[in-house]
Amino acid sequence: MSDGLAFPLLAGRVAVITGGAQGLGAGTAEVLAGQGARVFLLDLQEGRAQELAAQLPGDGHAGLRCDVTNADERSRAIQRVHEAAGRIDILVNNAGVQFHSRAEEIEDEKWYWLMEINVHAVLFMSRDVGRMMLRQGRGSIINIGSIASVLSMPRRTPYVTAKTAILGLTRTLAVEWASRGVRVNAVCPGYHETPLLMEHIDRGTLDGNRILKRIPMGRLGTIEDVGKAVLFFASDLSDYVTGQHLLVDGGYTAFGAPEDAS
């Protein structure tokens, strides 16, 4: 461990998590709050975000309504965090959506909807919070990518395109802001036990058994697994790391053998 490393790792720091009311955002909130961060959950479901905030360890957490595609709502949410806490040290761009469609059947409106949430909002949240971090001379932005950032997946053209773009955005912001104290990295989850994944398995749009056979560790990830990876990038443990992406997938992307290989 480096000299001066303090525990809990995020004591006194302020974190903002978009899409924080459930799934990976909720798991990340639990981990960051457990390490001393004051957490603000931004979500369309304000009531659920407030309920989760009240259950987090520590004090001062809050759930705020924010449509990340709406400039006024983004600005208002960021201002409310600043008024309450005086700073933002950590931004986790977690809000995201996906849909399945054959490429030749993609509807224009659905393509633009996905890009607005998964790419444009990540840039604009990073830009707006990044301005504050640059004034502070310190900050960490963690973008949530996906195994789809590095793998092609049939019937997911919009999602794969968006998550690939996240890595380019991450690297570019990282090199532009590194000399001014702001680090930008990405966490790329594989298949984790989220409500969205379980819904797809229940509907039959994904084969749960087939997924498990492809994961060398033999299990789905938990939402806390992603939160711990975010913690690494949010904390001083990674103070010389920027412009990188970390795959949290139980070995899924490393495994290139046929599914029936032993």
Helices and strands as residue ranges (DSSP letters): E 14-18, H 23-34, E 38-43, H 46-55, E 62-65, H 71-85, E 90-93, G 103-105, H 108-115, I 116-120, H 121-136, E 139-144, G 147-149, H 157-177, G 178-180, E 182-189, H 195-203, H 208-214, H 223-234, G 236-238, E 245-248
